[in-house]
Amino acid sequence: MEAIKVKIKTASKKKYEILGNEIDFDLLENKIRNEIMREQFDRTVEAAKKAGLSKMTNKEINTIIKKVRKGA
């Protein structure tokens, strides 16, 4: 295994909950990937709220899914 040196801001270190001065790359990659997914999810939820889609019932959602699948 090789080691590399990376500079990181204190705020980012806190954001990704990095303790100490060393972290396994795979763990860092997972932390970053999870944060990106959380941010994307939050944006999706906000867009759904703005479009009025967050108030749809499961029945309405399933009806749309069935229509889309029939057209596929």
PQR file of N, CA, C, O and H, with PARSE charges and radii, in Angstrom:
ATOM      1  N   MET A   1       0.843  -1.169   0.000 -0.4000 1.5000
ATOM      2  CA  MET A   1       0.000   0.000   0.000 -0.0000 2.0000
ATOM      3  C   MET A   1       0.889   1.233   0.000  0.5500 1.7000
ATOM      4  O   MET A   1       1.925   1.275   0.664 -0.5500 1.4000
ATOM      5  N   GLU A   2       0.460   2.242  -0.763 -0.4000 1.5000
ATOM      6  CA  GLU A   2       1.218   3.482  -0.826 -0.0000 2.0000
ATOM      7  C   GLU A   2       0.521   4.554  -0.012  0.5500 1.7000
ATOM      8  O   GLU A   2      -0.677   4.467   0.259 -0.5500 1.4000
ATOM      9  H   GLU A   2      -0.382   2.208  -1.303  0.4000 1.0000
ATOM     10  N   ALA A   3       1.271   5.553   0.368 -0.4000 1.5000
ATOM     11  CA  ALA A   3       0.721   6.679   1.105 -0.0000 2.0000
ATOM     12  C   ALA A   3       0.935   7.943   0.287  0.5500 1.7000
ATOM     13  O   ALA A   3       1.969   8.113  -0.360 -0.5500 1.4000
ATOM     14  H   ALA A   3       2.244   5.624   0.148  0.4000 1.0000
ATOM     15  N   ILE A   4      -0.058   8.826   0.326 -0.4000 1.5000
ATOM     16  CA  ILE A   4       0.078  10.130  -0.302 -0.0000 2.0000
ATOM     17  C   ILE A   4      -0.317  11.192   0.728  0.5500 1.7000
ATOM     18  O   ILE A   4      -1.024  10.910   1.695 -0.5500 1.4000
ATOM     19  H   ILE A   4      -0.897   8.688   0.852  0.4000 1.0000
ATOM     20  N   LYS A   5       0.144  12.385   0.500 -0.4000 1.5000
ATOM     21  CA  LYS A   5      -0.175  13.485   1.405 -0.0000 2.0000
ATOM     22  C   LYS A   5      -1.220  14.368   0.723  0.5500 1.7000
ATOM     23  O   LYS A   5      -1.061  14.763  -0.432 -0.5500 1.4000
ATOM     24  H   LYS A   5       0.719  12.614  -0.286  0.4000 1.0000
ATOM     25  N   VAL A   6      -2.285  14.666   1.455 -0.4000 1.5000
ATOM     26  CA  VAL A   6      -3.371  15.487   0.925 -0.0000 2.0000
ATOM     27  C   VAL A   6      -3.652  16.603   1.913  0.5500 1.7000
ATOM     28  O   VAL A   6      -3.727  16.367   3.119 -0.5500 1.4000
ATOM     29  H   VAL A   6      -2.415  14.344   2.393  0.4000 1.0000
ATOM     30  N   LYS A   7      -3.808  17.815   1.407 -0.4000 1.5000
ATOM     31  CA  LYS A   7      -4.173  18.937   2.269 -0.0000 2.0000
ATOM     32  C   LYS A   7      -5.690  19.047   2.277  0.5500 1.7000
ATOM     33  O   LYS A   7      -6.340  18.930   1.238 -0.5500 1.4000
ATOM     34  H   LYS A   7      -3.747  18.006   0.427  0.4000 1.0000
ATOM     35  N   ILE A   8      -6.248  19.275   3.469 -0.4000 1.5000
ATOM     36  CA  ILE A   8      -7.695  19.376   3.610 -0.0000 2.0000
ATOM     37  C   ILE A   8      -8.017  20.483   4.608  0.5500 1.7000
ATOM     38  O   ILE A   8      -7.350  20.618   5.633 -0.5500 1.4000
ATOM     39  H   ILE A   8      -5.721  19.370   4.313  0.4000 1.0000
ATOM     40  N   LYS A   9      -9.037  21.266   4.302 -0.4000 1.5000
ATOM     41  CA  LYS A   9      -9.449  22.344   5.198 -0.0000 2.0000
ATOM     42  C   LYS A   9     -10.058  21.740   6.457  0.5500 1.7000
ATOM     43  O   LYS A   9     -10.634  20.653   6.419 -0.5500 1.4000
ATOM     44  H   LYS A   9      -9.578  21.155   3.469  0.4000 1.0000
ATOM     45  N   THR A  10      -9.925  22.444   7.555 -0.4000 1.5000
ATOM     46  CA  THR A  10     -10.480  21.989   8.827 -0.0000 2.0000
ATOM     47  C   THR A  10     -11.982  21.770   8.714  0.5500 1.7000
ATOM     48  O   THR A  10     -12.511  20.801   9.259 -0.5500 1.4000
ATOM     49  H   THR A  10      -9.457  23.327   7.585  0.4000 1.0000
ATOM     50  N   ALA A  11     -12.674  22.664   8.010 -0.4000 1.5000
ATOM     51  CA  ALA A  11     -14.124  22.536   7.850 -0.0000 2.0000
ATOM     52  C   ALA A  11     -14.487  21.241   7.114  0.5500 1.7000
ATOM     53  O   ALA A  11     -15.459  20.576   7.472 -0.5500 1.4000
ATOM     54  H   ALA A  11     -12.245  23.451   7.567  0.4000 1.0000
ATOM     55  N   SER A  12     -13.712  20.886   6.095 -0.4000 1.5000
ATOM     56  CA  SER A  12     -13.976  19.655   5.354 -0.0000 2.0000
ATOM     57  C   SER A  12     -13.676  18.429   6.213  0.5500 1.7000
ATOM     58  O   SER A  12     -14.381  17.422   6.151 -0.5500 1.4000
ATOM     59  H   SER A  12     -12.922  21.426   5.804  0.4000 1.0000
ATOM     60  N   LYS A  13     -12.634  18.532   7.000 -0.4000 1.5000
ATOM     61  CA  LYS A  13     -12.287  17.432   7.896 -0.0000 2.0000
ATOM     62  C   LYS A  13     -13.430  17.170   8.873  0.5500 1.7000
ATOM     63  O   LYS A  13     -13.762  16.018   9.152 -0.5500 1.4000
ATOM     64  H   LYS A  13     -12.061  19.351   7.050  0.4000 1.0000
ATOM     65  N   LYS A  14     -14.029  18.237   9.389 -0.4000 1.5000
ATOM     66  CA  LYS A  14     -15.177  18.099  10.291 -0.0000 2.0000
ATOM     67  C   LYS A  14     -16.394  17.566   9.536  0.5500 1.7000
ATOM     68  O   LYS A  14     -17.109  16.695  10.033 -0.5500 1.4000
ATOM     69  H   LYS A  14     -13.759  19.173   9.162  0.4000 1.0000
ATOM     70  N   LYS A  15     -16.623  18.096   8.329 -0.4000 1.5000
ATOM     71  CA  LYS A  15     -17.771  17.696   7.518 -0.0000 2.0000
ATOM     72  C   LYS A  15     -17.772  16.190   7.261  0.5500 1.7000
ATOM     73  O   LYS A  15     -18.813  15.538   7.349 -0.5500 1.4000
ATOM     74  H   LYS A  15     -16.042  18.803   7.926  0.4000 1.0000
ATOM     75  N   TYR A  16     -16.607  15.649   6.947 -0.4000 1.5000
ATOM     76  CA  TYR A  16     -16.486  14.224   6.643 -0.0000 2.0000
ATOM     77  C   TYR A  16     -16.118  13.383   7.863  0.5500 1.7000
ATOM     78  O   TYR A  16     -15.844  12.188   7.753 -0.5500 1.4000
ATOM     79  H   TYR A  16     -15.762  16.179   6.876  0.4000 1.0000
ATOM     80  N   GLU A  17     -16.118  14.028   9.018 -0.4000 1.5000
ATOM     81  CA  GLU A  17     -15.845  13.341  10.287 -0.0000 2.0000
ATOM     82  C   GLU A  17     -14.546  12.548  10.242  0.5500 1.7000
ATOM     83  O   GLU A  17     -14.512  11.364  10.579 -0.5500 1.4000
ATOM     84  H   GLU A  17     -16.340  14.999   9.107  0.4000 1.0000
ATOM     85  N   ILE A  18     -13.484  13.218   9.823 -0.4000 1.5000
ATOM     86  CA  ILE A  18     -12.161  12.598   9.757 -0.0000 2.0000
ATOM     87  C   ILE A  18     -11.434  12.895  11.057  0.5500 1.7000
ATOM     88  O   ILE A  18     -11.204  14.054  11.404 -0.5500 1.4000
ATOM     89  H   ILE A  18     -13.512  14.179   9.549  0.4000 1.0000
ATOM     90  N   LEU A  19     -11.082  11.859  11.758 -0.4000 1.5000
ATOM     91  CA  LEU A  19     -10.365  12.000  13.016 -0.0000 2.0000
ATOM     92  C   LEU A  19      -8.890  11.693  12.779  0.5500 1.7000
ATOM     93  O   LEU A  19      -8.557  10.802  11.998 -0.5500 1.4000
ATOM     94  H   LEU A  19     -11.269  10.918  11.476  0.4000 1.0000
ATOM     95  N   GLY A  20      -8.032  12.408  13.432 -0.4000 1.5000
ATOM     96  CA  GLY A  20      -6.600  12.147  13.297 -0.0000 2.0000
ATOM     97  C   GLY A  20      -6.058  12.669  11.989  0.5500 1.7000
ATOM     98  O   GLY A  20      -6.689  13.485  11.316 -0.5500 1.4000
ATOM     99  H   GLY A  20      -8.302  13.131  14.067  0.4000 1.0000
ATOM    100  N   ASN A  21      -4.873  12.187  11.633 -0.4000 1.5000
ATOM    101  CA  ASN A  21      -4.183  12.667  10.432 -0.0000 2.0000
ATOM    102  C   ASN A  21      -4.074  11.621   9.341  0.5500 1.7000
ATOM    103  O   ASN A  21      -3.420  11.856   8.324 -0.5500 1.4000
ATOM    104  H   ASN A  21      -4.360  11.524  12.179  0.4000 1.0000
ATOM    105  N   GLU A  22      -4.707  10.457   9.533 -0.4000 1.5000
ATOM    106  CA  GLU A  22      -4.664   9.406   8.516 -0.0000 2.0000
ATOM    107  C   GLU A  22      -6.051   8.831   8.333  0.5500 1.7000
ATOM    108  O   GLU A  22      -6.827   8.731   9.283 -0.5500 1.4000
ATOM    109  H   GLU A  22      -5.238  10.265  10.358  0.4000 1.0000
ATOM    110  N   ILE A  23      -6.359   8.449   7.085 -0.4000 1.5000
ATOM    111  CA  ILE A  23      -7.619   7.785   6.790 -0.0000 2.0000
ATOM    112  C   ILE A  23      -7.395   6.878   5.587  0.5500 1.7000
ATOM    113  O   ILE A  23      -6.665   7.235   4.663 -0.5500 1.4000
ATOM    114  H   ILE A  23      -5.729   8.530   6.313  0.4000 1.0000
ATOM    115  N   ASP A  24      -8.013   5.729   5.600 -0.4000 1.5000
ATOM    116  CA  ASP A  24      -7.942   4.810   4.477 -0.0000 2.0000
ATOM    117  C   ASP A  24      -8.666   5.436   3.288  0.5500 1.7000
ATOM    118  O   ASP A  24      -9.748   5.999   3.455 -0.5500 1.4000
ATOM    119  H   ASP A  24      -8.607   5.439   6.351  0.4000 1.0000
ATOM    120  N   PHE A  25      -8.098   5.347   2.112 -0.4000 1.5000
ATOM    121  CA  PHE A  25      -8.679   5.990   0.940 -0.0000 2.0000
ATOM    122  C   PHE A  25     -10.094   5.496   0.666  0.5500 1.7000
ATOM    123  O   PHE A  25     -10.976   6.296   0.353 -0.5500 1.4000
ATOM    124  H   PHE A  25      -7.219   4.890   1.976  0.4000 1.0000
ATOM    125  N   ASP A  26     -10.322   4.195   0.779 -0.4000 1.5000
ATOM    126  CA  ASP A  26     -11.659   3.652   0.529 -0.0000 2.0000
ATOM    127  C   ASP A  26     -12.686   4.248   1.482  0.5500 1.7000
ATOM    128  O   ASP A  26     -13.815   4.529   1.079 -0.5500 1.4000
ATOM    129  H   ASP A  26      -9.605   3.545   1.034  0.4000 1.0000
ATOM    130  N   LEU A  27     -12.308   4.443   2.736 -0.4000 1.5000
ATOM    131  CA  LEU A  27     -13.206   5.044   3.705 -0.0000 2.0000
ATOM    132  C   LEU A  27     -13.479   6.506   3.350  0.5500 1.7000
ATOM    133  O   LEU A  27     -14.621   6.960   3.425 -0.5500 1.4000
ATOM    134  H   LEU A  27     -11.391   4.214   3.064  0.4000 1.0000
ATOM    135  N   LEU A  28     -12.439   7.238   2.966 -0.4000 1.5000
ATOM    136  CA  LEU A  28     -12.611   8.631   2.554 -0.0000 2.0000
ATOM    137  C   LEU A  28     -13.515   8.716   1.331  0.5500 1.7000
ATOM    138  O   LEU A  28     -14.403   9.567   1.265 -0.5500 1.4000
ATOM    139  H   LEU A  28     -11.512   6.868   2.904  0.4000 1.0000
ATOM    140  N   GLU A  29     -13.290   7.848   0.381 -0.4000 1.5000
ATOM    141  CA  GLU A  29     -14.112   7.827  -0.829 -0.0000 2.0000
ATOM    142  C   GLU A  29     -15.582   7.579  -0.478  0.5500 1.7000
ATOM    143  O   GLU A  29     -16.466   8.240  -1.024 -0.5500 1.4000
ATOM    144  H   GLU A  29     -12.569   7.157   0.434  0.4000 1.0000
ATOM    145  N   ASN A  30     -15.843   6.645   0.416 -0.4000 1.5000
ATOM    146  CA  ASN A  30     -17.220   6.363   0.840 -0.0000 2.0000
ATOM    147  C   ASN A  30     -17.843   7.552   1.551  0.5500 1.7000
ATOM    148  O   ASN A  30     -19.015   7.861   1.330 -0.5500 1.4000
ATOM    149  H   ASN A  30     -15.125   6.109   0.859  0.4000 1.0000
ATOM    150  N   LYS A  31     -17.080   8.221   2.398 -0.4000 1.5000
ATOM    151  CA  LYS A  31     -17.590   9.390   3.107 -0.0000 2.0000
ATOM    152  C   LYS A  31     -17.974  10.490   2.117  0.5500 1.7000
ATOM    153  O   LYS A  31     -19.031  11.105   2.252 -0.5500 1.4000
ATOM    154  H   LYS A  31     -16.128   7.970   2.578  0.4000 1.0000
ATOM    155  N   ILE A  32     -17.134  10.733   1.141 -0.4000 1.5000
ATOM    156  CA  ILE A  32     -17.412  11.762   0.140 -0.0000 2.0000
ATOM    157  C   ILE A  32     -18.609  11.360  -0.711  0.5500 1.7000
ATOM    158  O   ILE A  32     -19.490  12.181  -0.964 -0.5500 1.4000
ATOM    159  H   ILE A  32     -16.275  10.233   1.032  0.4000 1.0000
ATOM    160  N   ARG A  33     -18.649  10.129  -1.147 -0.4000 1.5000
ATOM    161  CA  ARG A  33     -19.763   9.636  -1.962 -0.0000 2.0000
ATOM    162  C   ARG A  33     -21.084   9.754  -1.196  0.5500 1.7000
ATOM    163  O   ARG A  33     -22.089  10.176  -1.769 -0.5500 1.4000
ATOM    164  H   ARG A  33     -17.932   9.462  -0.941  0.4000 1.0000
ATOM    165  N   ASN A  34     -21.098   9.389   0.082 -0.4000 1.5000
ATOM    166  CA  ASN A  34     -22.313   9.479   0.886 -0.0000 2.0000
ATOM    167  C   ASN A  34     -22.780  10.915   1.036  0.5500 1.7000
ATOM    168  O   ASN A  34     -23.979  11.191   0.985 -0.5500 1.4000
ATOM    169  H   ASN A  34     -20.282   9.046   0.547  0.4000 1.0000
ATOM    170  N   GLU A  35     -21.841  11.828   1.220 -0.4000 1.5000
ATOM    171  CA  GLU A  35     -22.198  13.243   1.353 -0.0000 2.0000
ATOM    172  C   GLU A  35     -22.798  13.770   0.053  0.5500 1.7000
ATOM    173  O   GLU A  35     -23.779  14.512   0.079 -0.5500 1.4000
ATOM    174  H   GLU A  35     -20.867  11.603   1.261  0.4000 1.0000
ATOM    175  N   ILE A  36     -22.221  13.395  -1.070 -0.4000 1.5000
ATOM    176  CA  ILE A  36     -22.755  13.815  -2.370 -0.0000 2.0000
ATOM    177  C   ILE A  36     -24.170  13.279  -2.553  0.5500 1.7000
ATOM    178  O   ILE A  36     -25.047  14.000  -3.028 -0.5500 1.4000
ATOM    179  H   ILE A  36     -21.424  12.792  -1.091  0.4000 1.0000
ATOM    180  N   MET A  37     -24.402  12.021  -2.182 -0.4000 1.5000
ATOM    181  CA  MET A  37     -25.737  11.436  -2.297 -0.0000 2.0000
ATOM    182  C   MET A  37     -26.734  12.166  -1.398  0.5500 1.7000
ATOM    183  O   MET A  37     -27.869  12.413  -1.805 -0.5500 1.4000
ATOM    184  H   MET A  37     -23.689  11.435  -1.796  0.4000 1.0000
ATOM    185  N   ARG A  38     -26.317  12.513  -0.176 -0.4000 1.5000
ATOM    186  CA  ARG A  38     -27.200  13.255   0.727 -0.0000 2.0000
ATOM    187  C   ARG A  38     -27.581  14.603   0.134  0.5500 1.7000
ATOM    188  O   ARG A  38     -28.745  15.003   0.177 -0.5500 1.4000
ATOM    189  H   ARG A  38     -25.395  12.312   0.155  0.4000 1.0000
ATOM    190  N   GLU A  39     -26.592  15.302  -0.421 -0.4000 1.5000
ATOM    191  CA  GLU A  39     -26.847  16.606  -1.024 -0.0000 2.0000
ATOM    192  C   GLU A  39     -27.791  16.483  -2.219  0.5500 1.7000
ATOM    193  O   GLU A  39     -28.697  17.301  -2.383 -0.5500 1.4000
ATOM    194  H   GLU A  39     -25.647  14.977  -0.457  0.4000 1.0000
ATOM    195  N   GLN A  40     -27.583  15.466  -3.051 -0.4000 1.5000
ATOM    196  CA  GLN A  40     -28.459  15.253  -4.204 -0.0000 2.0000
ATOM    197  C   GLN A  40     -29.875  14.908  -3.755  0.5500 1.7000
ATOM    198  O   GLN A  40     -30.847  15.376  -4.349 -0.5500 1.4000
ATOM    199  H   GLN A  40     -26.848  14.802  -2.919  0.4000 1.0000
ATOM    200  N   PHE A  41     -29.994  14.101  -2.721 -0.4000 1.5000
ATOM    201  CA  PHE A  41     -31.304  13.741  -2.191 -0.0000 2.0000
ATOM    202  C   PHE A  41     -32.030  14.987  -1.684  0.5500 1.7000
ATOM    203  O   PHE A  41     -33.213  15.179  -1.964 -0.5500 1.4000
ATOM    204  H   PHE A  41     -29.204  13.721  -2.238  0.4000 1.0000
ATOM    205  N   ASP A  42     -31.319  15.829  -0.940 -0.4000 1.5000
ATOM    206  CA  ASP A  42     -31.916  17.060  -0.426 -0.0000 2.0000
ATOM    207  C   ASP A  42     -32.406  17.958  -1.561  0.5500 1.7000
ATOM    208  O   ASP A  42     -33.485  18.545  -1.470 -0.5500 1.4000
ATOM    209  H   ASP A  42     -30.358  15.673  -0.712  0.4000 1.0000
ATOM    210  N   ARG A  43     -31.609  18.066  -2.636 -0.4000 1.5000
ATOM    211  CA  ARG A  43     -32.023  18.875  -3.788 -0.0000 2.0000
ATOM    212  C   ARG A  43     -33.249  18.273  -4.467  0.5500 1.7000
ATOM    213  O   ARG A  43     -34.134  19.000  -4.917 -0.5500 1.4000
ATOM    214  H   ARG A  43     -30.733  17.590  -2.710  0.4000 1.0000
ATOM    215  N   THR A  44     -33.299  16.953  -4.541 -0.4000 1.5000
ATOM    216  CA  THR A  44     -34.449  16.274  -5.153 -0.0000 2.0000
ATOM    217  C   THR A  44     -35.708  16.503  -4.339  0.5500 1.7000
ATOM    218  O   THR A  44     -36.771  16.771  -4.900 -0.5500 1.4000
ATOM    219  H   THR A  44     -32.580  16.362  -4.175  0.4000 1.0000
ATOM    220  N   VAL A  45     -35.600  16.399  -3.025 -0.4000 1.5000
ATOM    221  CA  VAL A  45     -36.745  16.636  -2.144 -0.0000 2.0000
ATOM    222  C   VAL A  45     -37.227  18.075  -2.300  0.5500 1.7000
ATOM    223  O   VAL A  45     -38.431  18.319  -2.382 -0.5500 1.4000
ATOM    224  H   VAL A  45     -34.737  16.182  -2.569  0.4000 1.0000
ATOM    225  N   GLU A  46     -36.314  19.014  -2.340 -0.4000 1.5000
ATOM    226  CA  GLU A  46     -36.680  20.423  -2.492 -0.0000 2.0000
ATOM    227  C   GLU A  46     -37.367  20.669  -3.837  0.5500 1.7000
ATOM    228  O   GLU A  46     -38.352  21.405  -3.902 -0.5500 1.4000
ATOM    229  H   GLU A  46     -35.336  18.816  -2.273  0.4000 1.0000
ATOM    230  N   ALA A  47     -36.860  20.065  -4.898 -0.4000 1.5000
ATOM    231  CA  ALA A  47     -37.468  20.226  -6.221 -0.0000 2.0000
ATOM    232  C   ALA A  47     -38.871  19.619  -6.239  0.5500 1.7000
ATOM    233  O   ALA A  47     -39.783  20.183  -6.843 -0.5500 1.4000
ATOM    234  H   ALA A  47     -36.060  19.467  -4.845  0.4000 1.0000
ATOM    235  N   ALA A  48     -39.042  18.484  -5.586 -0.4000 1.5000
ATOM    236  CA  ALA A  48     -40.359  17.852  -5.512 -0.0000 2.0000
ATOM    237  C   ALA A  48     -41.349  18.742  -4.768  0.5500 1.7000
ATOM    238  O   ALA A  48     -42.511  18.853  -5.159 -0.5500 1.4000
ATOM    239  H   ALA A  48     -38.301  18.026  -5.095  0.4000 1.0000
ATOM    240  N   LYS A  49     -40.886  19.370  -3.703 -0.4000 1.5000
ATOM    241  CA  LYS A  49     -41.750  20.283  -2.945 -0.0000 2.0000
ATOM    242  C   LYS A  49     -42.170  21.463  -3.809  0.5500 1.7000
ATOM    243  O   LYS A  49     -43.344  21.833  -3.827 -0.5500 1.4000
ATOM    244  H   LYS A  49     -39.943  19.280  -3.385  0.4000 1.0000
ATOM    245  N   LYS A  50     -41.224  22.053  -4.523 -0.4000 1.5000
ATOM    246  CA  LYS A  50     -41.519  23.213  -5.361 -0.0000 2.0000
ATOM    247  C   LYS A  50     -42.491  22.866  -6.489  0.5500 1.7000
ATOM    248  O   LYS A  50     -43.322  23.688  -6.877 -0.5500 1.4000
ATOM    249  H   LYS A  50     -40.270  21.753  -4.509  0.4000 1.0000
ATOM    250  N   ALA A  51     -42.379  21.637  -7.012 -0.4000 1.5000
ATOM    251  CA  ALA A  51     -43.247  21.206  -8.113 -0.0000 2.0000
ATOM    252  C   ALA A  51     -44.575  20.638  -7.613  0.5500 1.7000
ATOM    253  O   ALA A  51     -45.438  20.284  -8.416 -0.5500 1.4000
ATOM    254  H   ALA A  51     -41.704  20.970  -6.697  0.4000 1.0000
ATOM    255  N   GLY A  52     -44.742  20.550  -6.303 -0.4000 1.5000
ATOM    256  CA  GLY A  52     -45.972  20.011  -5.740 -0.0000 2.0000
ATOM    257  C   GLY A  52     -46.057  18.501  -5.765  0.5500 1.7000
ATOM    258  O   GLY A  52     -47.113  17.928  -5.500 -0.5500 1.4000
ATOM    259  H   GLY A  52     -44.041  20.837  -5.651  0.4000 1.0000
ATOM    260  N   LEU A  53     -44.953  17.858  -6.080 -0.4000 1.5000
ATOM    261  CA  LEU A  53     -44.953  16.397  -6.180 -0.0000 2.0000
ATOM    262  C   LEU A  53     -44.832  15.707  -4.830  0.5500 1.7000
ATOM    263  O   LEU A  53     -45.126  14.518  -4.712 -0.5500 1.4000
ATOM    264  H   LEU A  53     -44.094  18.323  -6.295  0.4000 1.0000
ATOM    265  N   SER A  54     -44.407  16.435  -3.823 -0.4000 1.5000
ATOM    266  CA  SER A  54     -44.208  15.816  -2.513 -0.0000 2.0000
ATOM    267  C   SER A  54     -45.532  15.496  -1.829  0.5500 1.7000
ATOM    268  O   SER A  54     -45.561  14.797  -0.816 -0.5500 1.4000
ATOM    269  H   SER A  54     -44.168  17.402  -3.919  0.4000 1.0000
ATOM    270  N   LYS A  55     -46.629  16.010  -2.387 -0.4000 1.5000
ATOM    271  CA  LYS A  55     -47.942  15.757  -1.797 -0.0000 2.0000
ATOM    272  C   LYS A  55     -48.678  14.617  -2.490  0.5500 1.7000
ATOM    273  O   LYS A  55     -49.821  14.314  -2.146 -0.5500 1.4000
ATOM    274  H   LYS A  55     -46.605  16.578  -3.210  0.4000 1.0000
ATOM    275  N   MET A  56     -48.029  13.985  -3.462 -0.4000 1.5000
ATOM    276  CA  MET A  56     -48.668  12.881  -4.185 -0.0000 2.0000
ATOM    277  C   MET A  56     -48.837  11.674  -3.264  0.5500 1.7000
ATOM    278  O   MET A  56     -48.001  11.405  -2.402 -0.5500 1.4000
ATOM    279  H   MET A  56     -47.101  14.231  -3.742  0.4000 1.0000
ATOM    280  N   THR A  57     -49.927  10.966  -3.468 -0.4000 1.5000
ATOM    281  CA  THR A  57     -50.149   9.737  -2.701 -0.0000 2.0000
ATOM    282  C   THR A  57     -49.413   8.585  -3.374  0.5500 1.7000
ATOM    283  O   THR A  57     -48.991   8.697  -4.525 -0.5500 1.4000
ATOM    284  H   THR A  57     -50.606  11.184  -4.169  0.4000 1.0000
ATOM    285  N   ASN A  58     -49.262   7.488  -2.656 -0.4000 1.5000
ATOM    286  CA  ASN A  58     -48.639   6.295  -3.244 -0.0000 2.0000
ATOM    287  C   ASN A  58     -49.449   5.796  -4.433  0.5500 1.7000
ATOM    288  O   ASN A  58     -48.885   5.326  -5.421 -0.5500 1.4000
ATOM    289  H   ASN A  58     -49.605   7.398  -1.721  0.4000 1.0000
ATOM    290  N   LYS A  59     -50.761   5.897  -4.337 -0.4000 1.5000
ATOM    291  CA  LYS A  59     -51.622   5.450  -5.432 -0.0000 2.0000
ATOM    292  C   LYS A  59     -51.353   6.269  -6.696  0.5500 1.7000
ATOM    293  O   LYS A  59     -51.266   5.713  -7.792 -0.5500 1.4000
ATOM    294  H   LYS A  59     -51.219   6.279  -3.534  0.4000 1.0000
ATOM    295  N   GLU A  60     -51.220   7.594  -6.542 -0.4000 1.5000
ATOM    296  CA  GLU A  60     -50.922   8.453  -7.691 -0.0000 2.0000
ATOM    297  C   GLU A  60     -49.563   8.125  -8.292  0.5500 1.7000
ATOM    298  O   GLU A  60     -49.408   8.080  -9.512 -0.5500 1.4000
ATOM    299  H   GLU A  60     -51.290   8.045  -5.652  0.4000 1.0000
ATOM    300  N   ILE A  61     -48.597   7.900  -7.440 -0.4000 1.5000
ATOM    301  CA  ILE A  61     -47.249   7.556  -7.911 -0.0000 2.0000
ATOM    302  C   ILE A  61     -47.270   6.235  -8.665  0.5500 1.7000
ATOM    303  O   ILE A  61     -46.685   6.125  -9.743 -0.5500 1.4000
ATOM    304  H   ILE A  61     -48.723   7.936  -6.449  0.4000 1.0000
ATOM    305  N   ASN A  62     -47.939   5.235  -8.108 -0.4000 1.5000
ATOM    306  CA  ASN A  62     -48.009   3.920  -8.759 -0.0000 2.0000
ATOM    307  C   ASN A  62     -48.738   3.984 -10.097  0.5500 1.7000
ATOM    308  O   ASN A  62     -48.376   3.272 -11.034 -0.5500 1.4000
ATOM    309  H   ASN A  62     -48.415   5.324  -7.233  0.4000 1.0000
ATOM    310  N   THR A  63     -49.758   4.827 -10.193 -0.4000 1.5000
ATOM    311  CA  THR A  63     -50.476   4.996 -11.459 -0.0000 2.0000
ATOM    312  C   THR A  63     -49.545   5.545 -12.527  0.5500 1.7000
ATOM    313  O   THR A  63     -49.551   5.070 -13.663 -0.5500 1.4000
ATOM    314  H   THR A  63     -50.052   5.406  -9.432  0.4000 1.0000
ATOM    315  N   ILE A  64     -48.743   6.547 -12.169 -0.4000 1.5000
ATOM    316  CA  ILE A  64     -47.787   7.125 -13.120 -0.0000 2.0000
ATOM    317  C   ILE A  64     -46.751   6.091 -13.526  0.5500 1.7000
ATOM    318  O   ILE A  64     -46.407   5.986 -14.703 -0.5500 1.4000
ATOM    319  H   ILE A  64     -48.738   6.933 -11.246  0.4000 1.0000
ATOM    320  N   ILE A  65     -46.255   5.334 -12.573 -0.4000 1.5000
ATOM    321  CA  ILE A  65     -45.255   4.299 -12.876 -0.0000 2.0000
ATOM    322  C   ILE A  65     -45.818   3.279 -13.856  0.5500 1.7000
ATOM    323  O   ILE A  65     -45.133   2.876 -14.796 -0.5500 1.4000
ATOM    324  H   ILE A  65     -46.534   5.420 -11.616  0.4000 1.0000
ATOM    325  N   LYS A  66     -47.072   2.858 -13.639 -0.4000 1.5000
ATOM    326  CA  LYS A  66     -47.711   1.877 -14.545 -0.0000 2.0000
ATOM    327  C   LYS A  66     -47.835   2.435 -15.941  0.5500 1.7000
ATOM    328  O   LYS A  66     -47.596   1.719 -16.913 -0.5500 1.4000
ATOM    329  H   LYS A  66     -47.628   3.185 -12.876  0.4000 1.0000
ATOM    330  N   LYS A  67     -48.208   3.710 -16.066 -0.4000 1.5000
ATOM    331  CA  LYS A  67     -48.345   4.339 -17.376 -0.0000 2.0000
ATOM    332  C   LYS A  67     -47.002   4.389 -18.101  0.5500 1.7000
ATOM    333  O   LYS A  67     -46.915   4.102 -19.294 -0.5500 1.4000
ATOM    334  H   LYS A  67     -48.403   4.291 -15.276  0.4000 1.0000
ATOM    335  N   VAL A  68     -45.968   4.756 -17.367 -0.4000 1.5000
ATOM    336  CA  VAL A  68     -44.625   4.843 -17.963 -0.0000 2.0000
ATOM    337  C   VAL A  68     -44.158   3.464 -18.409  0.5500 1.7000
ATOM    338  O   VAL A  68     -43.606   3.314 -19.499 -0.5500 1.4000
ATOM    339  H   VAL A  68     -46.039   4.990 -16.397  0.4000 1.0000
ATOM    340  N   ARG A  69     -44.378   2.459 -17.570 -0.4000 1.5000
ATOM    341  CA  ARG A  69     -43.953   1.094 -17.924 -0.0000 2.0000
ATOM    342  C   ARG A  69     -44.692   0.569 -19.156  0.5500 1.7000
ATOM    343  O   ARG A  69     -44.110  -0.145 -19.973 -0.5500 1.4000
ATOM    344  H   ARG A  69     -44.826   2.581 -16.685  0.4000 1.0000
ATOM    345  N   LYS A  70     -45.964   0.921 -19.289 -0.4000 1.5000
ATOM    346  CA  LYS A  70     -46.723   0.482 -20.469 -0.0000 2.0000
ATOM    347  C   LYS A  70     -46.158   1.092 -21.730  0.5500 1.7000
ATOM    348  O   LYS A  70     -46.150   0.453 -22.782 -0.5500 1.4000
ATOM    349  H   LYS A  70     -46.437   1.501 -18.625  0.4000 1.0000
ATOM    350  N   GLY A  71     -45.683   2.330 -21.635 -0.4000 1.5000
ATOM    351  CA  GLY A  71     -45.127   3.021 -22.783 -0.0000 2.0000
ATOM    352  C   GLY A  71     -43.699   2.635 -23.109  0.5500 1.7000
ATOM    353  O   GLY A  71     -43.182   2.994 -24.167 -0.5500 1.4000
ATOM    354  H   GLY A  71     -45.690   2.848 -20.780  0.4000 1.0000
ATOM    355  N   ALA A  72     -43.062   1.909 -22.213 -0.4000 1.5000
ATOM    356  CA  ALA A  72     -41.641   1.553 -22.420 -0.0000 2.0000
ATOM    357  C   ALA A  72     -41.481   0.426 -23.413  0.5500 1.7000
ATOM    358  O   ALA A  72     -40.358   0.009 -23.697 -0.5500 1.4000
ATOM    359  H   ALA A  72     -43.483   1.617 -21.354  0.4000 1.0000
TER
END
